[in-house]
């Protein structure tokens, strides 16, 4: 066996200049001090705090929490307490003046009702984390809880206002509602889990009622849901977080699901927003009699769709379906879809391929079973528009299954036939502000005076349609600056 030889070569290193050596020694000293500081704390340095009172500064003079439902913890907000001077300050106490239990304080990882003897170095700051949790009270209307954070150094007391608006509510979680339940506007309803309307039962919702739902919450209707708001007192379905950014975020709750036994469902002057989807129909009773009728409604800002209808019958009048991450309205597997004086507009701030409106005789259920049935679609005096080239699409698996009629609409589409029957193709409807979901018409809109007169005498805002109505959910009115 032959052993290999390792050849070692000696290199002469250049001498390090003196000034570099001094820098290196200083760096080594700092590193050693850091190691010692971590291990033993022997290099720590705390300046003596001043004996004079100092006026500290705060990142805000009022820390406010928007409307919170009783017994629901808020988001955490930050309050910076700053020392603007070149002297260290000893904060002798940080405490709530009224010792309110509604506010929770966290400093340096510790959650306590108060803190004492906090050293604040020159031109440094402390970060106080604050959250709110309000107990259920006796008031039905929104109420305010207010306290004052007192920060004291050398008997100099400064304060920051803490304010939280509370709202009592009816709480429903994973429950089947009493048969023929009635909800009113006295107090909001806060839902979590799955809340069900049983078969042969009716949930009636009165004008002005507000329904707030937690994450992954679904209202499931086996019977009937009849929500009849008014222009002045609409019904609102939304998420239960009313602080930014949640108050305007899509996908904050599940949506409203209608199952096979459901019938006689009706929404009027109702807003449904910020869910995964607005309404999901799985009724399988395609008799061309609407299983769900929507009138003067707003349904949008959804993480999936506003309307999903599988082999069901749906009708909408004077309603706006808007801004969804996927297709806005989808009718598949047969049934019927009637849209009159509606605006279906998708300007959601994500890239998508699905059109604003999709109609197909074919669908697949959750078990990948094929559903194939005739689908009747009627579009009258409606706008279907958005950011992609084809905002309305059709699919017919079996010839003759798709019965489509339309007149006096405004479409964004490359399908040439959609410009027939007094309809308009690919002309911008000139909405007021799509980024703010304001789909009223501007004065130059091609939709003005171009609809077919019907017995629908007013628009979604109660404005008279007159003898020359406009296409879409809105009649044009001059916008006041």
C-alpha positions in Angstrom: 0.0 0.0 0.0 1.5 3.3 -1.0 0.9 6.2 1.3 0.2 9.6 -0.3 2.2 12.5 0.8 0.7 15.8 1.9 2.8 18.7 0.8 2.7 21.7 3.1 3.7 25.0 1.8 4.5 27.9 4.1 3.3 31.4 3.1 4.7 34.6 4.5 1.8 36.9 5.5 2.2 40.7 5.0 2.5 42.7 8.2 -0.7 44.4 9.3 -0.5 48.2 9.5 -0.7 49.6 13.0 -3.9 51.5 12.4 -5.6 48.3 11.2 -4.3 46.5 14.2 -5.9 49.1 16.5 -9.2 48.8 14.7 -9.1 45.0 15.0 -8.3 45.2 18.7 -11.2 47.6 19.2 -13.6 45.3 17.3 -12.5 42.3 19.3 -13.0 44.2 22.5 -16.6 45.1 21.4 -17.3 41.5 20.4 -16.0 40.2 23.8 -18.0 42.8 25.6 -21.1 41.7 23.7 -20.4 38.1 24.6 -20.0 39.0 28.2 -23.1 41.1 28.1 -25.1 38.1 26.9 -23.5 35.7 29.4 -22.9 37.8 32.5 -24.3 41.3 31.8 -21.0 42.8 33.0 -20.7 45.3 30.1 -24.2 46.7 30.5 -24.5 50.4 31.1 -27.5 52.2 32.5 -27.3 55.9 32.8 -28.6 57.6 35.9 -32.1 58.9 35.2 -32.7 62.6 35.6 -34.3 64.0 38.7 -36.1 66.6 36.6 -39.6 66.1 35.2 -39.6 65.4 31.5 -42.5 65.9 29.0 -42.7 62.7 27.1 -44.3 62.4 23.7 -46.8 59.8 22.5 -47.6 58.4 19.1 -51.2 59.5 19.5 -53.2 61.4 22.1 -56.3 59.1 21.7 -56.2 55.4 21.1 -59.6 54.4 19.7 -61.2 51.1 19.0 -64.1 51.0 16.5 -67.3 49.2 17.4 -66.6 46.0 19.2 -69.1 43.3 20.0 -69.3 42.5 23.7 -67.0 39.7 24.8 -65.0 39.7 21.6 -61.3 40.7 21.8 -60.2 43.5 19.5 -57.1 43.7 17.4 -54.0 44.9 19.2 -53.0 48.5 18.7 -49.6 50.1 19.5 -48.8 53.1 21.6 -45.2 54.5 21.6 -44.0 56.5 24.6 -41.0 58.5 23.5 -38.3 60.3 25.4 -37.3 63.3 23.2 -34.5 64.5 25.5 -30.8 63.6 25.9 -31.4 62.4 29.5 -32.6 59.1 30.8 -36.0 59.1 32.4 -37.5 56.8 35.0 -41.2 56.3 34.4 -42.5 55.6 37.9 -45.9 54.3 36.8 -48.0 53.4 33.8 -51.6 52.8 34.9 -55.2 53.3 33.8 -56.8 56.1 35.8 -60.2 54.4 36.2 -58.7 50.9 36.4 -61.0 49.8 33.6 -61.1 46.1 32.9 -61.9 46.8 29.2 -58.3 47.5 28.2 -55.4 45.1 28.3 -51.8 46.4 28.5 -48.7 44.5 27.4 -45.2 45.8 27.8 -42.0 43.9 27.0 -43.9 40.6 26.7 -45.7 41.0 30.1 -49.5 41.6 30.3 -50.4 43.5 33.5 -52.9 46.1 34.7 -50.0 48.5 35.4 -46.2 48.9 35.2 -43.7 50.7 37.4 -40.1 51.9 37.3 -39.5 51.7 33.5 -36.2 53.2 32.5 -36.5 55.2 29.2 -33.1 55.9 27.7 -32.3 59.2 25.9 -34.2 59.6 22.6 -35.6 56.2 23.0 -39.2 54.8 23.2 -41.3 52.2 24.9 -43.8 50.2 22.9 -47.1 49.5 24.7 -49.5 47.0 23.2 -53.2 47.6 23.9 -56.3 45.6 23.2 -59.9 45.9 24.2 -62.5 43.4 25.5 -65.9 44.8 26.5 -68.4 43.1 28.7 -72.1 42.7 27.7 -74.1 45.6 29.1 -77.7 46.8 29.4 -77.7 49.1 26.4 -79.0 48.1 23.0 -77.4 51.0 21.2 -73.7 51.5 20.7 -72.0 52.7 23.9 -68.5 54.0 24.7 -66.0 52.8 27.3 -63.4 55.5 28.1 -60.3 55.5 30.3 -57.1 57.4 30.6 -53.6 55.9 30.5 -51.6 57.9 33.1 -47.8 58.0 32.6 -45.9 59.5 35.5 -42.2 60.6 35.8 -41.0 62.8 38.7 -44.6 63.6 39.6 -45.2 64.9 36.1 -48.4 63.1 35.0 -49.4 62.9 31.3 -52.3 61.0 29.8 -53.6 59.3 26.7 -57.3 58.7 26.1 -58.4 55.1 25.6 -61.8 54.8 23.9 -63.7 51.7 22.8 -67.2 51.7 21.3 -69.1 48.7 22.4 -72.3 47.0 21.0 -74.4 44.4 22.8 -75.8 41.6 20.5 -77.6 38.4 20.2 -75.0 35.6 20.0 -75.8 32.4 18.0 -73.3 29.6 17.6 -73.7 26.2 16.0 -77.5 26.1 16.4 -80.7 25.3 14.7 -83.0 28.3 15.0 -86.5 28.1 16.5 -89.0 27.4 13.9 -90.4 30.7 12.4 -87.9 32.8 14.1 -88.0 36.6 13.6 -84.9 38.9 13.8 -85.3 42.6 14.4 -83.2 45.7 14.5 -83.2 46.1 18.3 -79.7 44.5 18.7 -77.4 43.0 16.1 -77.0 39.2 15.6 -73.5 37.8 15.9 -73.2 34.3 14.3 -70.4 31.7 14.6 -70.1 28.2 13.3 -73.2 26.9 11.4 -76.6 28.5 12.1 -79.5 26.6 10.4 -83.0 27.3 9.4 -84.8 24.0 9.6 -87.0 22.4 6.9 -90.6 23.8 6.8 -89.4 26.7 9.0 -89.1 30.4 8.1 -86.5 33.0 9.3 -88.0 36.4 8.9 -85.7 39.4 9.1 -87.1 42.9 9.7 -85.8 46.2 8.2 -82.6 47.6 9.7 -81.4 44.3 11.1 -77.7 43.8 11.1 -76.1 40.3 11.0 -72.4 39.9 11.7 -70.6 36.6 11.2 -67.3 35.2 12.4 -64.7 33.4 10.3 -65.9 30.2 8.7 -69.5 30.9 9.7 -72.4 29.8 7.4 -76.1 30.5 7.5 -77.7 27.3 6.2 -81.3 27.5 5.0 -83.3 24.2 4.7 -86.6 26.1 5.0 -87.2 29.7 3.9 -85.3 33.0 4.5 -87.3 36.2 4.0 -85.3 39.3 4.5 -87.2 42.5 3.7 -85.4 45.7 4.3 -86.3 49.2 3.1 -84.3 51.9 1.3 -84.0 53.8 4.6 -83.4 50.7 6.7 -81.6 48.0 4.7 -80.6 44.6 6.1 -76.9 44.0 6.3 -75.0 40.7 6.4 -71.3 41.2 6.9 -68.3 40.1 9.0 -68.0 40.6 12.8 -64.7 42.5 12.7 -65.4 46.2 12.3 -61.9 47.5 12.7 -59.5 48.0 9.8 -58.4 46.2 7.7 -61.0 43.6 8.4 -64.1 45.8 8.0 -63.5 46.0 4.2 -61.7 42.7 3.6 -63.2 39.9 1.5 -63.5 36.3 2.8 -64.1 37.2 6.5 -67.0 34.7 6.8 -68.6 31.9 4.9 -71.9 32.9 3.3 -75.6 31.9 3.0 -76.3 28.4 1.7 -79.7 27.2 0.5 -80.2 23.4 0.5 -82.6 21.1 -1.3 -85.7 21.6 0.7 -85.4 25.4 0.7 -88.1 27.5 -1.1 -89.8 30.9 -1.1 -86.6 32.8 -0.3 -86.6 36.5 -0.7 -84.2 39.4 -0.2 -85.2 43.1 -0.6 -82.9 46.1 0.2 -80.3 43.8 1.6 -76.5 44.0 1.5 -74.3 40.9 1.7 -70.6 41.5 1.7 -67.1 40.4 2.8 -67.7 36.6 2.7 -66.4 33.7 0.7 -69.6 33.9 -1.3 -72.8 35.7 -1.0 -75.5 33.1 -1.8 -75.0 29.5 -2.8 -78.1 27.7 -4.1 -78.2 23.9 -4.2 -81.9 23.4 -4.4 -82.3 21.0 -7.4 -85.9 22.0 -8.1 -85.7 23.5 -11.6 -89.3 24.5 -12.2 -88.4 28.0 -13.4 -90.1 29.5 -10.3 -87.4 31.4 -8.4 -86.1 29.6 -5.4 -84.5 32.9 -4.5 -85.6 36.4 -5.5 -83.3 39.4 -4.9 -84.6 43.0 -5.3 -82.6 46.2 -4.6 -79.7 44.3 -3.2 -75.9 44.7 -3.1 -73.9 41.5 -3.0 -70.1 41.7 -3.4 -66.5 42.0 -2.2 -66.3 38.2 -2.1 -63.3 35.9 -2.0 -65.1 33.6 -4.4 -68.4 34.7 -5.9 -71.5 36.7 -5.2 -74.0 34.1 -6.6 -73.4 30.4 -7.1 -76.4 28.5 -8.4 -76.4 24.8 -9.0 -79.5 23.4 -10.8 -81.6 26.1 -9.0 -83.9 29.0 -10.0 -82.8 32.5 -9.3 -84.1 36.0 -10.2 -82.7 39.5 -9.5 -84.1 43.0 -10.1 -82.4 46.3 -9.5 -79.4 44.7 -7.8 -75.6 45.0 -7.9 -73.3 42.0 -7.9 -69.7 43.2 -7.7 -66.0 42.6 -7.1 -65.2 39.0 -6.5 -61.9 37.1 -6.8 -63.5 34.5 -9.0 -66.6 34.7 -11.3 -69.2 37.0 -9.9 -72.4 35.1 -10.8 -72.3 31.5 -11.8 -75.3 29.4 -12.9 -74.5 25.8 -13.8 -76.1 22.4 -14.0 -79.5 23.6 -15.2 -82.2 25.7 -13.6 -82.9 29.3 -14.5 -81.3 32.8 -14.2 -83.3 36.0 -14.7 -81.5 39.4 -14.3 -83.5 42.6 -14.9 -82.0 46.1 -14.4 -78.9 44.6 -12.7 -75.3 45.6 -12.7 -72.8 42.8 -12.6 -69.4 44.4 -12.4 -66.0 42.9 -11.4 -63.1 45.1 -10.8 -61.6 43.1 -7.9 -57.9 43.9 -7.3 -56.6 40.4 -8.2 -55.9 38.8 -11.6 -58.6 36.4 -12.6 -59.7 34.3 -15.6 -63.3 33.6 -14.6 -65.9 35.9 -16.2 -68.3 38.1 -14.3 -71.2 36.0 -15.5 -71.0 32.3 -16.4 -73.9 30.0 -17.6 -73.7 26.3 -18.3 -76.0 23.3 -18.5 -73.2 21.2 -17.1 -71.9 21.0 -13.5 -70.2 18.6 -11.1 -71.2 18.1 -7.5 -68.8 17.7 -4.5 -68.4 14.0 -5.4 -67.6 14.8 -9.0 -70.9 13.5 -10.2 -72.0 15.0 -13.5 -75.1 17.2 -13.4 -76.6 18.0 -16.8 -79.9 19.8 -17.2 -81.6 22.5 -19.2 -80.7 26.1 -18.2 -82.8 29.1 -19.1 -81.1 32.5 -19.0 -82.8 35.9 -19.5 -80.9 39.1 -19.4 -82.8 42.4 -19.7 -81.6 46.0 -19.2 -78.5 44.8 -17.4 -74.7 45.6 -17.4 -72.1 42.9 -17.3 -68.7 44.5 -17.4 -65.2 44.3 -15.8 -61.5 44.2 -16.5 -61.2 41.0 -18.7 -62.0 40.7 -22.4 -64.9 38.3 -22.0 -67.0 39.1 -18.9 -69.9 36.9 -20.0 -69.4 33.3 -21.1 -71.5 30.2 -21.9 -71.0 26.5 -22.1 -73.5 24.0 -23.6 -72.7 20.4 -23.2 -75.9 19.1 -24.8 -77.3 20.9 -27.8 -80.6 22.6 -27.0 -80.0 22.6 -23.3 -79.2 26.4 -23.1 -82.1 28.7 -23.7 -80.7 32.2 -23.8 -82.7 35.4 -24.4 -81.5 39.0 -24.0 -82.4 42.6 -24.8 -81.1 46.1 -24.2 -78.0 45.1 -22.2 -74.4 46.4 -22.1 -71.8 43.7 -22.3 -68.0 43.4 -22.3 -67.5 40.4 -24.7 -66.0 39.2 -27.9 -69.2 37.2 -28.7 -70.5 39.1 -31.7 -74.1 38.1 -31.3 -74.3 39.9 -27.9 -74.4 43.2 -29.8 -77.8 42.3 -31.2 -81.3 42.9 -29.7 -80.5 46.5 -29.0 -77.6 45.6 -26.7 -74.3 47.4 -26.6 -70.9 45.6 -26.7 -67.5 46.8 -25.4 -68.4 50.4 -24.5 -67.2 51.5 -21.1 -70.3 52.0 -18.9 -68.5 55.0 -17.3 -69.1 54.0 -13.6 -68.4 56.7 -11.1 -65.5 54.9 -9.2 -64.9 51.2 -9.7 -62.1 51.2 -7.1 -64.7 52.3 -4.5 -67.4 50.0 -5.8 -69.4 53.0 -6.8 -71.3 51.7 -9.9 -73.5 54.7 -10.5 -73.4 56.1 -14.0 -71.5 59.2 -15.1 -73.2 61.7 -17.5 -71.4 60.3 -20.6 -72.4 56.7 -20.0 -73.8 54.8 -23.0 -76.2 53.1 -20.7 -78.3 56.3 -20.2 -81.8 56.3 -21.7 -81.0 53.0 -23.6 -83.1 50.5 -21.6 -86.4 48.9 -22.5 -89.3 50.4 -20.5 -90.7 47.9 -18.0 -93.0 48.0 -15.0 -89.9 48.6 -12.7 -90.7 52.2 -11.9 -87.7 53.0 -9.7 -84.0 52.1 -9.4 -82.0 50.7 -6.6 -81.9 54.0 -4.9 -85.6 54.8 -5.3 -85.0 57.2 -8.3 -87.8 57.2 -10.8 -86.9 55.5 -14.1 -89.3 57.6 -16.2 -90.2 56.8 -19.8 -86.5 56.4 -21.0 -84.9 54.2 -18.3 -81.1 53.6 -18.1 -79.5 50.2 -18.4 -78.3 48.7 -15.1 -79.3 49.0 -11.5 -78.9 52.8 -11.4 -80.7 55.7 -13.1 -78.3 58.5 -13.9 -78.6 61.5 -11.6 -76.3 64.5 -11.5 -73.6 63.9 -8.9 -73.2 66.8 -6.4 -69.6 67.8 -5.8 
